[in-house]
Amino acid sequence: MQAIDFKKLNMDRDAVIREYAHLVKIIAYRLAVRLPSHIDINDLINAGIIGLIDSIDAFDPARGVKMETYLSFRIKGSMLDELRSMDWLPRSVREKSKQLERGYAELESKLGRTPTDEEMAESFGMDEDNFQELLRKVSCAGVINLEDMGLNKNGDDVNIMECLADPRCEDPVKSLHMEDVRSRLAKAVDELPEKERLAVSLYYYEELNLKEIGHVMSLTESRVCQLHTQAIHRLKGKLKKLVNMGDLI
């Protein structure tokens, strides 16, 4: 990778850091609204600052990716790494989240289509109200969502959103793998139920927060959160199944 030459571009590195420092707080507060109250937002901000500095040093303008887009993904990635190191998600919630992933994948395979909430509830041996409560409980697990799905045959995490931001990877093997992941992910999103598909598109591509998405869709913020949670677990279940079947490069 060819790092950015600040002198050649007549740019001051510290000035660039100051110019984009606001991204750190914006991203930190967007994450914080979906985290338990005991998580200190200052920890996220500190991690984000480190991510900002590292990403500025690594940014390569020759790849044709906008600097702000690249920095945003790297900043958020640093914050997510910090959250993982805290192991802040209760074991019971983590296990329920995995059960949902498996449940969506298994039922979709059995039915040959996307299962409804009623069908999912029945497969879990509960009524729809209890199933919605389950979704609410695992909503925090969706914070570390499309950023890492473990879509690697070696079990390593694949940062999908960062790859979407930087598609021209220098490693040809990794580049081919990521192109396959991007294609499968796009297809999986297209196959989501309409409301979930819209929520995911507005959140990841239009970068609206849950409250803003609620206004667009005329839904409460909590309902949007549920849709987002369902969509993430559907996608993770579907794509991890492809990995296990050897269908991903």
URPEZI-V733447 format. One line per field, one symbol per residue. ss: DSSP state (h for helix, s for strand, l for the rest). psi: psi as a letter, one per 20 degrees, with the letter a starting at -180 (. if undefined). burial: # if it has 24 or more other ideal C-beta (glycine too) atoms within 12 Angstrom, else .. A space follows every 10 residues. Layout:
ss->???
psi->???
burial->???
//
This chain:
ss->llllllllll llhhhhhhhh lhhhhhhhhh hhllllllll hhhhhhhhhh hhhhhhhhll hhhlllhhhh hhhhhhhhhh hhhhhhllll hhhhhhhhhh hhhhhhhhhh hlllllhhhh hhhllllhhh hhhhhhhlhh hhhlllllll lllllllllh hhhhhlllll lhhhhhhhhh hhhhhhhhhh lllhhhhhhh hhhhlllllh hhhhhhhlll hhhhhhhhhh hhhhhhhhhh hhhhhllll
psi->poqpnhghjl qpghhgghhj hhhggghghh ghijqqhipo hhhggghhgg hggghghipo iiijppghgg ggghghhhgh gggghhlipq hhggghghhg gggggghhhg hjrpqrgghg ghhjkrrhgh ghhghghjhh higneihpjk mphijqqpng hhhhhmhmqh ohghggghhg ggghggghgh iqqghggggg ghghhikqrh ghhgggilrq hhhggggggg gghggggghh hhghijiq.
burial->...#...... .....##..# ..##.###.# #####...#. #.###.###. ###.##.##. ....#.#.## ########## ###....##. ..#..##.## #####.##.. ...##.#..# #.##...... ##.####### ########## ##.....### #######.#. ...#..##.# ##.##..##. ##..###### ####....## ..##..#... #.######## ########## ###....#.
//
